[in-house]
Amino acid sequence: MKVESDSLLRDKLIERLKGKGIRHFVGPVWSTDGVYRETRGKLRKFRNSGVLAVDMETSAVFAIAKYRNVRAASAQVISDVLTENGWELAFGHQSVRESTETLLKNVLETISEK
């Protein structure tokens, strides 16, 4: 079963971020329940197909939204970078905290619009 974000909700958030000049990227997320089981081969495959991030929650949120017939979208702040040489951890960095605050503010404003 293919699961995706709601295009209206996603587009509204993208438009808000663009309008405020907030740097962002739009693209697919590799969602897996295999913690730390990303192989170099999988990394290359997904990177070469345009995947921008890896997480554990996005596909589950989209599947539940599809089942419940509700809208869902995903917006993420990248806190760690997966490379062919391993993980580069940045979760506690000030820039990650600031980006998270900015994103949350804009998501709340977007879903509060009528």
Secondary structure, 3 states (H helix, E strand, C coil): CCCCCCHHHHHHHHHHHHHCCCCCCCCCEEECCCCCCCCHHHHHHHHHCCCCEEECCHHHHHHHHHHHCCCCCCCCCCCEEEECCEEEECCCCHHHHHHHHHHHHHHHHHHHCC
